[in-house]
Amino acid sequence: MTHDPATGPETGSATNPVTGPVTGPVTGPVTGPVTGPVSGPVSGPVTDRVTDSVTYDLVVVGGGPAGVAGALTAALAGLSVALVDSGPRLGGQYFRHAPVPKEGPEPGAGLARFLRQADALTARADVLSRHQVWNVSRDPDGSLTVHCLTSAPAPSPHPASSGGVGAGGERAVVLRGRRLLIATGAHDRPLPFPGWDLPGVLTAGGAQALLKGGGVLAGRRVVVSGTGPFLLPVATALAGAGARVLGVYEANGGLGLARHPLLALGKAGEAAGYAAALARHRVPYRTRQAVIAAHGDTEVEAVTVARLDAGWNVLATRVVRCDALAVGYGFVPQIELGTQLGCATRHDVDGSPVLAVDATLRTSVPGVWAAGEPVGVGGWRLAELEGRLAGRAIAEDARLSLGRGVSAEDVGLGRGAVSGDAGPGRGVGARGAGSGRRGPDGVLARRRERWRAFGEALQRAYPVRPGWQGWLRDDTIVCRCEEVPLARVREAQRLGATDARSIKLLARPGMGWCQGRICGYAVSCLAGEPPQPPRRPVAQPVTLGALATIEAPGTPHPGPDGDGPRSDGPRSDGPRSDGLGTGGPHGDGPHGDGPHGDGPHGDGPHDDGPHDGGPRDGRPHDGGRHGGAGEHSAH
């Protein structure tokens, strides 16, 4: 297609440069550069003019509420979108579900709505499940390369971008995008105590993941311990599934939000529902108490429950016999991909490092946005709001690119999206995300501020007190991957280690399979410093065999589930029926997530990370029966 101009419909592939204006629709893939203006829609993918490989307008990492909302919002605005998630199905932690999900009472409320959104996204974007992202890098032309690892079956012949299969059956997949949305969620934050490495000890998120994903009970006689409201839905779900929950032990007091009555009012109904469910199953709820030790020869057989003072120092103890223990002390945001790219960070209320973003969820790195737990723990409703805001901001960024001399094909926008007549709820308004406080974006921004305030209030209400360090003995394992006991950490400090990094270099905590995800918080506390942003060039474990399958750039990228490149371009057609409407500030819109609805923490805030907290090949840190911290991040 070299003629100038092109005025008729072009339905074949355009493999040569198009230098004239294109006024008719182009429905085939365009692999040559387009230098003239485009006034008709382009429904086929536009390939990069330098590497001849598919470059998406947006790559989203994370398939929970934030990732799905952001990806769908951008796709409905006309952008070509790929979403990558490590789980077998979209949902993250909160909306984790079996292959045939069933709508039911809390904590499954909202699942049907999320599944409608996921279906709408699948019809409009490339969704790659079972793909873990281990690195993101910036290319010389400004685009972003997303390196994935997958064991999902590859089509035959293999897409060129997938390479071969490594010795372990894993293969590398490479995606390219002009923009990136990090929605990787968070993973459970455990604390070490004597016996926490026994089989049968797992995180609260791990217990929930087993139940939601496969209907598997962690045990028949279960104790739930830790701090924060997430303990309530976990205990309720276990009891409802048939487990005998012997008690929920909250290390902090029971009036965590007493200083924030207005914020607590919106959660009163949900809290009452959990209280009624626990009472119905005769589950005791005890405050100022926690499990400080687990006992057993080959698996957990009993736990020591301690009565604590306000600083978590032990006042008295008793023994409770059980066959499973679920513990949770909050969540650790997964920000490795952001720090790889050099995104600025800040410390959240609880001291956790999170990505710093502006009102539109844009990070300090051009072309990179973040939403959900990577910018601060706050629950699935807050995560979804942030995903929608980020998606609108990304679509607006694509619109503004047109004003900088970038063609419509280069940003994946057809005529409708560019001119603003894409239909109700599908385009970005004249006042783009972040350009003002009026209109839908202003409503979303104000609601986000309220939910973010609620999340921060919960973190202040349920802190981790320093007294837990007194629960440890010299032989207590601090790092399970490297089997580092407390005595070795203290020895490193006597040798001159003054921070967590120097302790790591001398005693090896954090050098194992999980790379400090499980023990990093504890080691920082023992070193007397707040946790520092991770510095990992490899965000997820990857084998050398898988790395060997990476091929040179310049090859097509896979479509959904790694099945090869798509030929139908960004899917932005069809009415908007996915429930992503703006809604009102009081929860009366399609989302029902206004400030007077059910707040962000009734669901477990680590909702949009692909790490599932379930068993991972029996590795001791995975959140399965061997007690790992169920990771819910990306992938």
C-alpha positions in Angstrom: 0.0 0.0 0.0 2.3 2.7 -1.3 -0.2 5.0 -3.1 -0.7 8.5 -1.9 -3.4 9.2 -0.7 -5.3 6.2 0.4 -9.0 7.0 0.2 -10.7 3.7 -0.1 -11.1 1.0 2.5 -7.9 -1.0 3.1 -8.7 -4.5 4.2 -5.4 -6.2 3.6 -2.2 -6.0 5.5 -0.1 -2.8 4.8 3.5 -3.9 4.8 5.0 -0.9 3.1 5.2 2.7 4.4 2.0 4.7 4.1 3.0 8.3 3.4 -0.3 9.9 2.5 -3.4 10.6 4.5 -5.6 7.6 5.2 -9.3 8.5 5.1 -10.8 5.0 4.8 -10.8 2.4 7.5 -7.8 0.1 7.7 -8.9 -3.3 9.1 -5.7 -5.3 8.5 -2.5 -5.1 10.5 -0.2 -2.2 9.6 3.5 -3.2 9.7 5.0 -0.2 7.9 5.3 3.3 9.3 2.3 5.6 8.8 3.5 9.2 8.3 0.2 10.8 7.1 -2.8 11.8 9.1 -5.4 9.1 9.8 -9.1 10.1 9.7 -10.6 6.6 9.6 -10.4 3.9 12.3 -7.6 1.5 12.4 -8.8 -1.8 13.8 -5.7 -3.9 13.3 -2.6 -3.8 15.5 0.0 -1.3 14.6 3.5 -2.8 14.6 6.6 -0.9 15.8 8.4 0.8 13.0 11.9 0.0 14.4 11.6 -3.6 15.6 8.6 -4.7 13.5 7.1 -6.2 16.7 3.7 -5.5 18.1 3.8 -2.6 20.5 0.8 -2.2 22.7 -0.4 1.2 23.8 -0.7 -0.2 27.4 0.6 -3.2 29.2 -1.0 -3.9 32.5 0.7 -6.2 35.1 -1.8 -7.6 37.6 -5.3 -9.1 37.1 -7.1 -8.0 40.2 -9.6 -5.2 40.6 -7.1 -2.4 39.9 -5.5 -4.1 36.8 -8.8 -5.1 35.3 -10.4 -1.7 35.8 -7.4 0.1 34.4 -7.1 -2.1 31.4 -10.8 -2.1 30.6 -11.1 1.7 30.9 -8.1 2.1 28.5 -9.4 -0.5 26.1 -12.9 1.2 26.0 -11.1 4.4 25.1 -9.7 2.8 22.0 -6.2 1.8 23.2 -4.6 -1.6 22.4 -4.1 -3.3 25.7 -2.4 -6.4 27.0 -2.9 -7.6 30.6 -0.5 -10.1 32.2 -1.4 -12.1 35.3 0.4 -15.0 36.9 -2.8 -16.7 38.0 -4.9 -19.1 36.0 -7.9 -16.8 36.1 -8.4 -13.0 36.7 -9.4 -11.9 40.1 -6.4 -11.4 42.3 -6.8 -12.4 45.9 -10.2 -11.0 46.8 -11.9 -12.2 43.6 -10.1 -15.5 43.5 -12.5 -18.1 42.4 -12.9 -21.7 41.3 -13.1 -22.5 37.5 -16.9 -22.5 38.0 -17.5 -19.6 40.5 -20.6 -19.4 42.6 -22.0 -16.1 43.7 -22.7 -16.1 47.4 -22.5 -14.1 50.6 -19.5 -12.1 51.8 -16.6 -12.3 51.2 -17.8 -13.2 47.7 -20.0 -10.1 47.2 -19.2 -8.3 44.0 -17.7 -11.3 42.3 -20.4 -11.4 39.6 -19.8 -7.8 38.7 -16.0 -8.4 38.5 -16.5 -11.3 36.2 -18.6 -9.2 33.9 -15.8 -6.7 33.8 -13.3 -9.5 33.2 -15.4 -10.8 30.3 -15.6 -7.3 28.8 -11.9 -7.0 29.0 -11.2 -10.3 27.4 -13.4 -9.3 24.5 -11.4 -6.1 24.0 -7.8 -6.8 25.0 -5.1 -9.5 25.1 -5.2 -11.3 28.4 -2.2 -13.5 29.2 -2.8 -15.7 32.2 -0.2 -17.8 33.9 2.5 -15.3 33.0 4.8 -14.0 35.6 6.7 -10.7 35.0 10.2 -10.8 36.2 11.7 -7.7 34.6 10.6 -4.4 32.9 13.1 -2.3 31.1 13.1 0.9 29.0 14.1 0.7 25.3 16.1 3.3 23.5 13.0 4.5 21.6 11.2 5.1 24.9 8.9 2.0 24.8 8.9 -0.5 27.6 9.9 -4.2 27.4 8.1 -6.5 29.7 9.8 -9.9 30.3 7.5 -12.7 31.3 7.9 -16.3 32.3 5.2 -18.9 31.7 4.7 -22.6 31.8 1.4 -22.4 30.0 1.3 -24.6 26.9 2.6 -22.8 23.8 0.8 -23.1 20.4 2.6 -25.0 17.6 4.4 -23.5 16.0 5.7 -21.3 18.8 5.3 -17.6 18.5 8.6 -16.1 17.7 8.5 -13.9 20.8 8.2 -16.9 23.0 11.4 -18.7 22.1 11.9 -22.4 23.0 11.0 -24.2 26.2 13.6 -24.4 29.0 14.6 -27.5 30.8 11.9 -27.0 33.5 9.1 -26.6 30.9 9.2 -22.8 31.3 9.6 -20.4 28.5 10.2 -16.6 28.2 7.7 -14.3 26.6 8.5 -10.7 25.8 5.9 -7.9 25.4 6.4 -4.3 24.3 4.3 -1.3 25.4 4.3 2.4 25.2 2.8 2.7 28.7 2.8 0.5 31.7 0.3 0.1 34.6 1.6 -1.6 37.7 -1.2 -3.3 39.6 0.7 -6.0 41.3 -1.1 -6.0 44.6 0.6 -7.1 47.8 1.5 -10.3 49.8 0.9 -11.2 53.4 3.3 -9.9 56.0 4.2 -12.6 58.5 6.2 -12.3 61.7 8.5 -15.0 62.9 7.9 -16.9 66.1 9.1 -20.3 67.4 7.5 -23.0 65.3 6.3 -20.8 62.5 8.1 -23.1 60.0 6.0 -26.2 60.9 3.7 -27.7 58.3 0.2 -26.5 59.1 1.3 -22.9 59.8 0.4 -20.6 57.0 -0.6 -17.0 56.4 -4.2 -15.8 56.6 -4.0 -15.0 52.9 -2.7 -18.5 52.1 -5.6 -20.1 54.0 -8.0 -18.0 52.1 -6.4 -18.8 48.8 -6.6 -22.5 49.4 -10.3 -22.2 50.2 -11.3 -19.8 47.4 -9.2 -21.3 44.6 -9.8 -25.0 45.3 -12.2 -25.4 48.2 -9.4 -26.8 50.3 -9.5 -26.3 54.1 -6.2 -25.6 55.8 -7.2 -27.9 58.6 -10.1 -29.1 60.7 -9.3 -27.4 63.9 -7.9 -23.9 63.0 -6.6 -21.0 65.0 -6.5 -17.5 63.4 -4.1 -14.9 64.8 -2.5 -11.6 64.0 -3.8 -8.1 63.6 -6.2 -6.2 61.3 -9.7 -6.7 60.0 -8.6 -9.2 57.4 -8.7 -11.9 60.1 -12.5 -11.6 60.2 -13.4 -12.7 56.7 -10.8 -15.4 56.8 -12.2 -16.9 60.0 -15.7 -16.5 58.8 -15.0 -18.3 55.5 -13.2 -21.2 57.2 -16.0 -21.7 59.7 -18.6 -21.5 56.9 -16.7 -24.2 55.0 -16.8 -26.6 57.9 -13.6 -26.0 59.8 -13.8 -25.6 63.6 -12.2 -22.2 64.2 -11.0 -22.4 67.8 -10.5 -18.6 68.1 -9.6 -15.4 66.4 -6.8 -13.7 68.4 -6.3 -10.0 67.7 -3.0 -8.6 69.0 -4.3 -5.1 69.2 -7.4 -3.7 70.9 -10.9 -4.1 69.6 -11.7 -0.4 69.1 -9.2 0.3 66.4 -11.3 2.9 64.6 -12.7 4.5 67.8 -10.8 7.7 66.9 -12.4 7.7 63.4 -16.1 7.3 64.1 -17.2 8.7 60.7 -14.9 6.4 58.8 -16.0 3.4 61.0 -19.7 4.1 60.4 -19.5 2.9 56.9 -18.1 -0.4 58.1 -20.5 -1.0 61.0 -22.8 -3.1 58.9 -20.1 -5.3 57.6 -18.4 -5.7 61.0 -21.8 -6.7 62.4 -22.2 -9.3 59.7 -18.9 -10.9 60.6 -19.7 -10.7 64.3 -23.0 -12.5 63.7 -21.3 -15.2 61.5 -18.6 -15.8 64.2 -21.3 -16.0 66.9 -23.3 -18.4 64.8 -20.4 -20.7 64.5 -19.4 -20.2 68.1 -16.0 -18.7 67.3 -14.5 -16.6 70.1 -12.9 -13.3 69.2 -10.2 -12.2 71.7 -8.4 -8.9 71.7 -4.9 -8.2 73.2 -4.1 -11.9 72.5 -1.9 -13.6 69.9 -0.2 -16.8 69.1 3.5 -16.6 70.0 4.6 -20.2 69.4 3.6 -23.3 67.5 4.4 -26.8 68.7 4.7 -30.2 67.0 7.1 -32.8 65.8 6.3 -33.2 62.1 3.4 -30.7 61.9 1.6 -28.2 64.1 -0.3 -29.9 66.9 -0.8 -27.0 69.3 -0.1 -23.3 69.8 0.8 -21.0 72.7 -1.7 -18.1 73.0 -0.5 -15.1 75.0 -2.3 -12.3 76.6 -0.5 -9.1 75.7 -0.1 -5.5 76.9 -0.4 -2.5 74.6 3.2 -3.0 73.4 2.7 -6.7 72.7 4.8 -7.9 75.6 3.6 -11.2 77.1 1.6 -11.1 80.3 0.3 -14.7 80.5 0.1 -17.8 78.2 -2.0 -20.9 77.6 -1.9 -23.8 75.1 -4.5 -24.5 72.5 -4.5 -27.8 70.5 -5.1 -27.4 66.8 -4.0 -28.8 63.4 -3.7 -25.5 61.5 -2.7 -21.9 62.2 -3.4 -19.0 60.0 -1.5 -15.8 60.9 -1.5 -12.3 59.3 0.1 -9.0 60.3 -0.9 -6.8 57.4 0.5 -6.7 53.9 3.6 -5.8 51.9 3.0 -3.9 48.6 4.7 -5.5 45.6 6.7 -2.6 44.0 9.7 -4.5 42.5 8.8 -3.6 38.9 8.5 0.1 39.8 11.8 0.2 41.6 13.4 -1.6 38.6 12.4 1.3 36.4 13.5 3.9 39.0 10.1 5.0 40.2 10.2 7.3 43.3 8.9 5.7 46.5 7.6 6.9 49.8 6.9 5.2 53.2 3.3 4.4 53.9 1.6 5.0 57.3 2.9 1.6 58.5 6.4 2.2 57.2 6.1 0.0 54.1 7.7 1.4 51.0 5.2 2.2 48.2 5.3 3.9 44.8 4.8 7.7 44.9 2.1 8.8 42.4 0.3 12.0 41.6 -3.5 12.5 41.5 -3.7 10.6 38.2 -1.7 7.6 39.5 1.3 8.6 37.4 4.7 7.7 38.9 7.9 9.7 38.6 8.9 7.7 35.5 7.3 8.8 32.2 4.9 6.3 30.8 4.4 4.4 34.0 1.3 4.4 36.2 0.5 2.4 39.4 -2.7 1.5 41.1 -3.9 -0.5 44.0 -1.6 -1.8 46.8 1.6 -0.8 45.1 0.7 2.8 46.0 -0.7 1.9 49.5 -2.8 -0.8 51.0 -6.5 0.1 51.0 -8.7 -2.7 49.8 -10.3 -3.8 46.6 -12.8 -0.9 46.2 -10.0 1.6 46.5 -7.9 -0.4 44.1 -10.7 -0.5 41.5 -11.2 3.3 41.8 -7.5 3.8 41.3 -7.4 1.5 38.3 -10.2 3.5 36.6 -8.5 6.8 37.3 -5.2 5.5 35.9 -7.0 4.1 32.9 -8.6 7.4 32.1 -5.3 9.2 32.7 -3.5 6.8 30.3 -6.2 7.3 27.6 -5.8 11.1 28.0 -2.0 10.7 27.7 -2.6 8.9 24.4 -4.9 11.8 23.2 -2.3 14.3 24.1 0.3 12.4 22.2 -1.6 13.3 19.0 -0.9 16.9 19.7 2.8 16.2 19.9 2.9 14.9 16.3 2.2 11.3 17.0 -0.3 9.6 14.6 -3.5 8.0 15.6 -2.1 4.6 14.8 0.9 5.2 17.0 -1.4 5.5 20.0 -4.0 3.0 18.9 -6.9 5.5 18.7 -9.5 5.4 16.0 -11.4 8.4 14.8 -14.2 8.0 17.4 -11.8 8.0 20.3 -9.7 10.9 19.0 -12.7 13.1 18.2 -14.4 12.4 21.5 -17.5 10.8 20.0 -16.8 7.2 21.1 -20.2 7.0 22.8 -21.3 7.3 26.4 -18.7 6.3 28.9 -16.2 5.2 26.4 -14.0 8.2 25.5 -12.1 10.5 27.8 -13.9 13.8 28.3 -12.5 17.2 27.4 -11.3 17.6 30.9 -8.9 14.7 31.1 -8.0 12.8 34.2 -6.1 15.0 36.5 -6.9 18.2 34.5 -9.4 19.3 37.0 -11.7 18.4 39.8 -15.0 18.7 38.0 -17.0 16.0 36.2 -16.6 12.2 36.6 -12.8 12.3 37.2 -13.3 14.8 40.1 -15.9 12.5 41.6 -13.6 9.5 41.4 -10.7 11.5 42.8 -12.7 12.7 45.8 -14.0 9.1 46.5 -10.4 7.9 46.2 -9.3 10.4 48.8 -12.0 9.1 51.2 -11.1 5.5 50.7 -7.4 6.3 51.0 -8.0 8.0 54.3 -9.9 5.0 55.5 -7.0 2.7 54.6 -4.5 4.9 56.4 -6.8 5.0 59.4 -6.9 1.2 59.5 -3.1 1.0 59.3 -2.8 3.4 62.3 -5.5 1.4 64.2 -3.7 -2.0 63.7 0.0 -1.4 63.9 2.7 -4.0 64.5 4.1 -3.3 67.9 7.8 -4.0 68.8 7.0 -6.4 71.6 6.8 -9.3 69.1 10.6 -9.5 69.1 10.4 -10.7 72.7 8.6 -13.8 71.5 11.7 -15.0 69.7 14.4 -17.4 71.0 17.9 -17.7 69.8 17.0 -20.8 67.7 13.9 -19.2 66.2 14.2 -19.3 62.4 14.0 -15.8 60.9 14.7 -16.6 57.3 13.2 -19.9 56.3 14.7 -20.1 52.8 18.3 -20.0 54.2 17.4 -21.4 57.6 18.9 -18.3 59.4 18.1 -18.3 63.2 17.9 -15.2 65.3 21.3 -16.0 66.9 23.0 -15.6 63.5 21.3 -12.2 63.0 22.4 -11.0 66.4 26.0 -12.3 65.7 26.0 -10.2 62.5 25.0 -7.2 64.5 27.9 -7.8 67.0 30.2 -8.0 64.0 29.2 -4.5 63.0 26.1 -4.9 60.8 24.0 -1.8 61.4 21.2 -2.2 58.9 19.2 -4.9 57.2 21.4 -4.9 54.1 24.6 -5.5 56.0 22.9 -8.2 58.1 21.9 -9.8 54.8 25.5 -9.8 53.6 26.8 -11.3 56.8 24.1 -13.8 57.8 22.3 -14.4 54.5 18.6 -13.7 55.5 16.8 -12.7 52.3 19.2 -14.5 49.9 17.0 -17.5 49.3 14.1 -18.4 47.0 11.8 -15.6 48.1 14.5 -12.9 48.1 13.4 -11.4 51.4 9.7 -11.1 50.7 8.9 -13.2 53.7 11.6 -12.3 56.2 12.5 -8.8 54.9 10.1 -6.9 57.2 11.3 -8.9 60.3 15.0 -8.3 59.5 14.4 -4.6 59.1 12.6 -4.5 62.4 15.4 -6.4 64.1 17.9 -4.0 62.5 15.9 -1.0 63.9 15.1 0.6 60.6 11.9 0.9 58.4 11.8 -1.5 55.5 13.6 -0.2 52.4 12.5 -0.3 48.8 13.5 -3.6 47.1 16.4 -3.6 44.8 15.8 -6.6 42.7 16.7 -6.7 39.0 14.8 -9.9 38.8 11.4 -9.5 40.4 10.4 -13.2 40.3 12.5 -16.4 40.4 13.6 -17.3 36.8 15.7 -20.3 35.7 18.7 -20.0 33.4 17.0 -22.4 31.1 14.0 -20.1 30.7 16.4 -17.1 30.1 18.1 -19.1 27.4 14.8 -19.3 25.5 14.7 -15.5 25.0 15.1 -14.6 21.4 16.2 -11.3 19.9 13.6 -8.6 19.5 11.9 -7.9 16.3 9.4 -10.8 16.4 5.6 -10.8 16.9 4.2 -10.9 20.4 1.7 -13.4 21.7 -2.0 -12.8 21.8 -4.3 -14.1 24.6 -2.9 -16.9 26.6 0.2 -16.9 24.5 -1.6 -18.0 21.4 0.1 -15.7 19.0 -0.4 -12.1 17.9 -3.9 -10.8 17.5 -5.1 -9.7 14.1 -8.2 -7.8 15.1 -6.5 -4.9 17.0 -7.7 -3.2 20.1 -11.2 -4.3 21.0 -13.1 -1.2 21.8 -16.4 -2.0 20.0 -19.7 -2.7 21.6 -21.7 -1.0 24.3 -20.3 -0.4 27.7 -22.1 -2.9 29.9 -19.2 -3.8 32.2 -20.3 -1.9 35.3 -17.5 0.6 35.0 -19.8 3.6 35.0 -18.9 6.7 37.0 -21.4 6.2 39.7 -22.2 8.8 42.3 -20.3 9.9 45.4 -22.6 8.1 47.7 -22.4 4.7 46.2 -25.5 5.0 44.1 -23.8 4.4 40.7 -23.1 1.0 39.1 -20.2 0.4 41.4 -22.0 1.1 44.7 -18.6 1.9 46.2 -19.3 5.4 47.6 -18.1 6.5 51.0 -21.2 5.1 52.7 -20.8 1.6 51.2 -18.8 -1.3 52.4 -15.3 0.0 52.9 -12.1 -1.1 51.4 -11.0 -3.5 54.1 -13.8 -5.9 54.3 -12.2 -7.9 51.6 -8.5 -8.2 52.3 -6.6 -5.4 50.7 -4.1 -7.5 48.9 -6.5 -8.1 46.1 -4.9 -7.5 42.8 -1.7 -9.3 42.9 -1.2 -12.3 40.8 0.6 -14.2 43.6 -2.0 -16.4 45.0 -0.8 -17.3 48.4 -1.5 -20.9 47.7 1.0 -23.8 47.6 3.7 -23.5 45.1 5.4 -26.8 44.4 5.7 -27.4 48.2 8.2 -24.6 48.7 8.2 -23.6 52.3 7.5 -19.9 51.8 4.6 -20.2 49.5 1.6 -19.8 51.8 0.5 -23.5 51.5 0.6 -26.1 54.2 4.2 -25.2 54.9 3.2 -21.8 56.1 4.2 -19.2 53.5 3.0 -15.8 53.1 0.6 -16.0 50.3 2.0 -13.7 47.7 -0.6 -11.9 45.8 1.5 -9.8 43.5 2.3 -9.8 40.0 3.5 -11.8 38.2 
